[in-house]
């Protein structure tokens, strides 16, 4: 939205241009906005979770609005990978599972910022109750 881009521009004025845009999931509700946002950030590299798909036809990501010249698939793990953000951000790819979109394909990249001890998740975590439920075996 224009409001979101306006707030993003304010952050850029203080901290510099966005260098990386990461799509850490294959879920359509997140992927829908990644292409348009990438077009608003013409200097940012775009990194995406493996296992991307489209329905009803499998289309290349550039057909979905992603900038081909700045597009990179995230490796399965940041361990040993030569990534532009170095050790500032670690990640592990969980999935993809259920590659048939009609049965609910899932893939998420769990990201960790070691300096801040901050875990970044998209859809993997919904809530943590005060008293965790017993685990069913």
Secondary structure, DSSP 8 states (H G I E B T S, - for coil): -HHHHHHHHHHHHHH----EEEE-B--HHHHHHHHHHHHH-TTSEEEE-S----SSS---GGGGT--GGGEEE--SBSTT---TTGGG-EEEEEEEE--SGGG--EEEEEEEETTTTEEE-SSS-----SS------
